[in-house]
Amino acid sequence: MPATQTLAPEVQTLMTGLAMGESPRWHEDRLWFSDWGAQEIIAVDISGKSEVLVRVPFFLPFCIDWLPDGRLLIVSGREGLVMVRERDGSLISHADLRGLSDKGWNEIVVDGRSNAYINGGPGIALLTPNGSVRQVADSFAFPNGMAITPDNSTLIIAESHGKRLTAFDIAADGSLSNRRVWADLHDGVPDGICIDADNCVWYADVPNKRCVRVREGGEVLQTVNADRGCFACMLGGPDKRTLFVVATEWRGMEKVAEVAQSRTGRLLTVEAPAPGVGWP
């Protein structure tokens, strides 16, 4: 395996004082993300100007993505609901996942066919445009970040405790098949992920305090080191060549409230070698 290229000297800080950032998404010329600890959804532009767009009544997790009509979807993970933010700003229930499981839900990604995939303790659920919900995969070692290739043919999911990225083929009806290891990460612990135009994946890594770019098969191409846990990453900016990283000091699940109150979270940026593609 070739030597890892470290990009740490080029890392810039765009925002500080976050409670616990997650689920970054580039949307309408700004980076949107969930600040789990503050129960807020924030949008920030490339210059660092930010605003709170939504305040939610639930605590972590609440990951986000958009319907094709521009309405914001928010996963209320503990409650097992997918909420939608209507144009008047109201939050209403869009889908109920409790019939599938009461184990809690996490990440969401909406693909180019308007299918939404939501993962969590039970596995992966598919929410179709007509509102039907069904489980399409199960048995993961802590499912986390997800991304879909730009041709809507492949879903990649991070298995944090499995230290791997797992891929599925996506059928025309949204079903998943041909499960396989996309990349064995050895000592990597993947959290949030995104795909670039070279068909590489960036993954955020909390315990190793870094973001890593890998090829299919696991070859490490680049590493961005940080001084705190990297929870998620997203390619965005005017040419989608800016890697945004949400990073926070991590002291374990039992001290989540303490970490949130400390507001050690930061939004970091670094220029990437290839632009972001796919979904989200």
Buried (B, 14 or more C-beta within 10 A) or exposed (E): EEEBEEBEEEBEEBBEEBBBBBBBBBBEEBBBBBBBBBBBBBBBEBEEEBEEBBEBEBBBBBBBBBBEEEEBBBBBBBBBBBBBBEEEEEBEEBBEBEEBBEEBBBBBBBBEBBBBBBBBBBBBBBBBEEEEBEBBBEEBEBBBBBBBBBEBEBBBBBBBEBBBBBBBEBEEEBBBEEEEBBBEBEEBBBBBBBBBBBBBBBBBBBEBBBBBBBBBEBEBBBBBBBEBBBBBBBBBBEEBBBBBBBBBBBEEEEEBEEBBEBBBBBBBBBEBBBBBBBBB
